[in-house]
Structure formats: C-alpha cells, structure tokens
Amino acid sequence: MTLSGSTITHVSVPQYPNSNGQDIEIANYALPILIQETMDQQSANIDMVSGATYTSAGYIQSLQSALDQAGM
C-alpha cells in the first residue's frame, strides 16, 4: 500500500493463495475488485467478493493491518 498523506494511492498484493489453478483463478478475479474497492473507499471497510470469501477475508485483514501500521 502506498499513501500520500492519508490517501491510499496504490495497493499491491505480493502474496495471495496460489497453490492450485482454482486459487489463481479466484485471485485473478477477486483481487482487482478488492483493490478498486480499497481505492474507492479509502479504507478496509469494503465488501467481500462473492465466491472469493477466503481471498477477500485475507485481503481485508492484511489491508487493515497495513492501515494500522500506518496509523490510519
């Protein structure tokens, strides 16, 4: 996550579930949606992606941890 002041300007996901083809397919579908929601909401208060509960929960937890570490 990159911040400019208190604005989230960029989000990357260096690790995600990728142990099999289905995990990769779900991540490729869900992560762009989750990242866009993060940019739109500017917080971890975003909706989970239907069909990607595990990926969504992990993303939101990691995002909240990063925001906490940044003091936001």
Biotite code that builds the C-alpha atoms (Angstrom):
import biotite.structure as struc

atoms = struc.array([
    struc.Atom([0.000, 0.000, 0.000], chain_id="A", res_id=1, res_name="MET", atom_name="CA", element="C"),
    struc.Atom([1.269, 3.445, -0.892], chain_id="A", res_id=2, res_name="THR", atom_name="CA", element="C"),
    struc.Atom([-0.013, 6.516, 0.885], chain_id="A", res_id=3, res_name="LEU", atom_name="CA", element="C"),
    struc.Atom([0.141, 10.206, 0.075], chain_id="A", res_id=4, res_name="SER", atom_name="CA", element="C"),
    struc.Atom([-0.668, 11.799, 3.395], chain_id="A", res_id=5, res_name="GLY", atom_name="CA", element="C"),
    struc.Atom([-3.800, 9.953, 4.443], chain_id="A", res_id=6, res_name="SER", atom_name="CA", element="C"),
    struc.Atom([-4.833, 8.988, 0.899], chain_id="A", res_id=7, res_name="THR", atom_name="CA", element="C"),
    struc.Atom([-4.292, 5.469, -0.398], chain_id="A", res_id=8, res_name="ILE", atom_name="CA", element="C"),
    struc.Atom([-2.702, 5.943, -3.831], chain_id="A", res_id=9, res_name="THR", atom_name="CA", element="C"),
    struc.Atom([-1.663, 2.381, -4.698], chain_id="A", res_id=10, res_name="HIS", atom_name="CA", element="C"),
    struc.Atom([-2.277, -1.152, -3.476], chain_id="A", res_id=11, res_name="VAL", atom_name="CA", element="C"),
    struc.Atom([-0.312, -4.235, -4.450], chain_id="A", res_id=12, res_name="SER", atom_name="CA", element="C"),
    struc.Atom([-0.749, -7.817, -3.328], chain_id="A", res_id=13, res_name="VAL", atom_name="CA", element="C"),
    struc.Atom([2.644, -9.553, -3.191], chain_id="A", res_id=14, res_name="PRO", atom_name="CA", element="C"),
    struc.Atom([1.254, -12.803, -1.753], chain_id="A", res_id=15, res_name="GLN", atom_name="CA", element="C"),
    struc.Atom([-2.062, -14.487, -2.371], chain_id="A", res_id=16, res_name="TYR", atom_name="CA", element="C"),
    struc.Atom([-3.449, -18.029, -2.450], chain_id="A", res_id=17, res_name="PRO", atom_name="CA", element="C"),
    struc.Atom([-1.878, -19.677, -5.496], chain_id="A", res_id=18, res_name="ASN", atom_name="CA", element="C"),
    struc.Atom([-1.405, -23.332, -4.626], chain_id="A", res_id=19, res_name="SER", atom_name="CA", element="C"),
    struc.Atom([-3.613, -24.553, -7.467], chain_id="A", res_id=20, res_name="ASN", atom_name="CA", element="C"),
    struc.Atom([-5.392, -23.377, -10.578], chain_id="A", res_id=21, res_name="GLY", atom_name="CA", element="C"),
    struc.Atom([-8.627, -22.597, -8.786], chain_id="A", res_id=22, res_name="GLN", atom_name="CA", element="C"),
    struc.Atom([-6.844, -20.407, -6.216], chain_id="A", res_id=23, res_name="ASP", atom_name="CA", element="C"),
    struc.Atom([-5.132, -18.492, -9.010], chain_id="A", res_id=24, res_name="ILE", atom_name="CA", element="C"),
    struc.Atom([-8.381, -18.087, -10.940], chain_id="A", res_id=25, res_name="GLU", atom_name="CA", element="C"),
    struc.Atom([-10.191, -16.751, -7.862], chain_id="A", res_id=26, res_name="ILE", atom_name="CA", element="C"),
    struc.Atom([-7.334, -14.378, -7.010], chain_id="A", res_id=27, res_name="ALA", atom_name="CA", element="C"),
    struc.Atom([-7.162, -13.082, -10.587], chain_id="A", res_id=28, res_name="ASN", atom_name="CA", element="C"),
    struc.Atom([-10.891, -12.369, -10.422], chain_id="A", res_id=29, res_name="TYR", atom_name="CA", element="C"),
    struc.Atom([-11.204, -11.031, -6.870], chain_id="A", res_id=30, res_name="ALA", atom_name="CA", element="C"),
    struc.Atom([-8.039, -9.014, -6.251], chain_id="A", res_id=31, res_name="LEU", atom_name="CA", element="C"),
    struc.Atom([-8.668, -6.301, -8.878], chain_id="A", res_id=32, res_name="PRO", atom_name="CA", element="C"),
    struc.Atom([-12.164, -5.820, -7.437], chain_id="A", res_id=33, res_name="ILE", atom_name="CA", element="C"),
    struc.Atom([-10.849, -5.637, -3.867], chain_id="A", res_id=34, res_name="LEU", atom_name="CA", element="C"),
    struc.Atom([-8.114, -3.201, -4.862], chain_id="A", res_id=35, res_name="ILE", atom_name="CA", element="C"),
    struc.Atom([-10.600, -0.963, -6.679], chain_id="A", res_id=36, res_name="GLN", atom_name="CA", element="C"),
    struc.Atom([-12.932, -1.019, -3.661], chain_id="A", res_id=37, res_name="GLU", atom_name="CA", element="C"),
    struc.Atom([-9.991, -0.030, -1.460], chain_id="A", res_id=38, res_name="THR", atom_name="CA", element="C"),
    struc.Atom([-9.170, 2.904, -3.719], chain_id="A", res_id=39, res_name="MET", atom_name="CA", element="C"),
    struc.Atom([-12.819, 3.981, -3.835], chain_id="A", res_id=40, res_name="ASP", atom_name="CA", element="C"),
    struc.Atom([-13.493, 3.632, -0.089], chain_id="A", res_id=41, res_name="GLN", atom_name="CA", element="C"),
    struc.Atom([-10.038, 4.665, 1.136], chain_id="A", res_id=42, res_name="GLN", atom_name="CA", element="C"),
    struc.Atom([-10.363, 2.180, 3.995], chain_id="A", res_id=43, res_name="SER", atom_name="CA", element="C"),
    struc.Atom([-10.608, -1.508, 4.811], chain_id="A", res_id=44, res_name="ALA", atom_name="CA", element="C"),
    struc.Atom([-14.380, -1.131, 5.158], chain_id="A", res_id=45, res_name="ASN", atom_name="CA", element="C"),
    struc.Atom([-15.078, -2.876, 1.860], chain_id="A", res_id=46, res_name="ILE", atom_name="CA", element="C"),
    struc.Atom([-17.358, -5.686, 0.724], chain_id="A", res_id=47, res_name="ASP", atom_name="CA", element="C"),
    struc.Atom([-16.128, -9.228, 0.227], chain_id="A", res_id=48, res_name="MET", atom_name="CA", element="C"),
    struc.Atom([-16.210, -10.592, -3.305], chain_id="A", res_id=49, res_name="VAL", atom_name="CA", element="C"),
    struc.Atom([-18.841, -13.286, -3.757], chain_id="A", res_id=50, res_name="SER", atom_name="CA", element="C"),
    struc.Atom([-17.217, -16.642, -4.391], chain_id="A", res_id=51, res_name="GLY", atom_name="CA", element="C"),
    struc.Atom([-13.886, -15.446, -3.021], chain_id="A", res_id=52, res_name="ALA", atom_name="CA", element="C"),
    struc.Atom([-14.524, -15.419, 0.714], chain_id="A", res_id=53, res_name="THR", atom_name="CA", element="C"),
    struc.Atom([-11.115, -16.786, 1.747], chain_id="A", res_id=54, res_name="TYR", atom_name="CA", element="C"),
    struc.Atom([-9.231, -14.397, -0.553], chain_id="A", res_id=55, res_name="THR", atom_name="CA", element="C"),
    struc.Atom([-11.411, -11.441, 0.463], chain_id="A", res_id=56, res_name="SER", atom_name="CA", element="C"),
    struc.Atom([-11.020, -12.096, 4.189], chain_id="A", res_id=57, res_name="ALA", atom_name="CA", element="C"),
    struc.Atom([-7.248, -12.411, 3.913], chain_id="A", res_id=58, res_name="GLY", atom_name="CA", element="C"),
    struc.Atom([-7.007, -9.262, 1.802], chain_id="A", res_id=59, res_name="TYR", atom_name="CA", element="C"),
    struc.Atom([-9.158, -7.198, 4.154], chain_id="A", res_id=60, res_name="ILE", atom_name="CA", element="C"),
    struc.Atom([-7.246, -8.428, 7.221], chain_id="A", res_id=61, res_name="GLN", atom_name="CA", element="C"),
    struc.Atom([-3.904, -7.597, 5.602], chain_id="A", res_id=62, res_name="SER", atom_name="CA", element="C"),
    struc.Atom([-5.167, -4.212, 4.443], chain_id="A", res_id=63, res_name="LEU", atom_name="CA", element="C"),
    struc.Atom([-6.407, -3.335, 7.931], chain_id="A", res_id=64, res_name="GLN", atom_name="CA", element="C"),
    struc.Atom([-3.050, -4.387, 9.395], chain_id="A", res_id=65, res_name="SER", atom_name="CA", element="C"),
    struc.Atom([-1.207, -2.142, 6.908], chain_id="A", res_id=66, res_name="ALA", atom_name="CA", element="C"),
    struc.Atom([-3.526, 0.761, 7.712], chain_id="A", res_id=67, res_name="LEU", atom_name="CA", element="C"),
    struc.Atom([-2.993, 0.204, 11.437], chain_id="A", res_id=68, res_name="ASP", atom_name="CA", element="C"),
    struc.Atom([0.770, 0.200, 10.963], chain_id="A", res_id=69, res_name="GLN", atom_name="CA", element="C"),
    struc.Atom([0.477, 3.456, 9.018], chain_id="A", res_id=70, res_name="ALA", atom_name="CA", element="C"),
    struc.Atom([-1.516, 4.967, 11.891], chain_id="A", res_id=71, res_name="GLY", atom_name="CA", element="C"),
    struc.Atom([-4.689, 5.358, 9.887], chain_id="A", res_id=72, res_name="MET", atom_name="CA", element="C"),
])
